[in-house]
Amino acid sequence: MKVNPLSLRTKILETHIYCGIYAMFVELINPETRLCAIDGTALRSSKYDNKAKSGKGTRLGYYKGYKLHCIAAVSDIIIPLVFDLITANVYDNQVSDLLYEAKFITHF
């Protein structure tokens, strides 16, 4: 199986740089709320996207694409705290990493 070096580089950038900046941003704005919302939504992709998988969503039915799962602080504004983008073939109850990551957010 060939690994696309561009996707590997993108994943490294996402996990080390983007997530670090995002964590600093969330800590800076310091959402003073205990009420959180957890949701997932289906994102349809291009038919030429070879990394997307087929899945079933409540709104789209069967589709090819990804799922975005997010935990957000809810107050006057909605602040996403933790999010994950996975392929559409993964069931929603398999995404327990978000709750684990949300446990270590310092402002709760």
C-alpha positions in Angstrom: 0.0 0.0 0.0 1.5 3.3 -1.1 1.3 6.2 1.4 0.7 9.6 -0.2 3.5 11.8 1.2 1.4 14.9 0.9 -1.4 13.5 3.0 1.2 12.3 5.6 2.7 15.8 5.7 -0.8 17.3 6.0 -1.7 15.0 8.9 1.6 16.0 10.7 0.9 19.7 10.2 -2.7 19.2 11.4 -1.7 17.3 14.6 1.3 19.4 15.6 0.8 22.9 14.3 -2.9 23.6 13.7 -4.1 21.8 16.8 -1.5 23.6 18.9 -2.6 27.0 17.6 -6.3 26.0 18.1 -5.6 24.9 21.7 -3.9 28.2 22.5 -6.9 30.1 20.9 -9.4 28.2 23.0 -7.4 28.8 26.2 -7.1 32.5 25.3 -10.8 33.1 24.9 -11.5 31.0 28.0 -15.1 30.1 27.5 -16.7 30.3 31.0 -19.4 27.7 30.5 -20.2 24.2 31.6 -22.8 23.6 29.0 -21.5 21.7 26.0 -23.1 20.3 22.8 -21.9 17.1 21.0 -22.9 16.6 17.4 -21.8 15.0 14.2 -22.7 15.9 10.6 -22.2 14.3 7.2 -20.0 16.0 4.7 -20.4 14.9 1.1 -17.1 14.8 -0.9 -16.3 14.9 -4.6 -16.7 11.6 -6.5 -13.0 11.9 -7.4 -11.9 11.9 -3.7 -10.2 8.5 -3.4 -9.9 8.7 0.5 -13.6 9.2 1.1 -15.7 6.2 2.1 -19.4 5.4 1.7 -21.7 5.8 4.7 -25.3 6.4 5.7 -26.5 9.7 7.1 -29.9 10.7 8.4 -30.1 13.8 6.1 -28.2 12.6 3.0 -29.1 8.9 3.1 -26.2 6.9 1.5 -23.3 9.2 0.5 -19.6 9.2 -0.1 -17.6 11.5 2.1 -16.7 12.2 5.7 -18.2 12.9 9.1 -17.4 15.9 11.3 -17.8 15.3 15.0 -17.6 18.3 17.3 -17.9 19.2 21.0 -18.7 22.8 21.5 -19.2 25.2 24.4 -22.6 26.8 24.2 -23.2 30.3 25.6 -23.9 33.6 23.8 -21.5 32.3 21.1 -20.7 28.7 20.1 -17.0 27.8 20.5 -15.9 24.5 19.1 -13.6 22.9 21.7 -12.7 19.5 20.2 -13.4 18.2 16.7 -12.6 15.2 14.5 -13.0 14.5 10.8 -13.4 10.8 9.9 -14.5 8.9 6.9 -18.2 8.2 6.5 -18.0 4.4 7.1 -17.1 4.8 10.8 -20.2 4.6 13.1 -20.9 7.6 15.4 -20.6 5.5 18.6 -17.0 4.6 17.6 -15.7 8.1 18.1 -14.9 8.1 21.8 -11.6 9.9 21.4 -13.4 13.2 21.4 -14.7 12.7 24.9 -11.3 11.6 26.0 -9.7 14.8 24.5 -12.4 17.0 26.0 -11.6 15.6 29.5 -8.2 17.3 29.4 -9.4 20.8 28.4 -8.2 22.9 31.3 -11.1 25.4 31.6 -13.8 22.9 32.7 
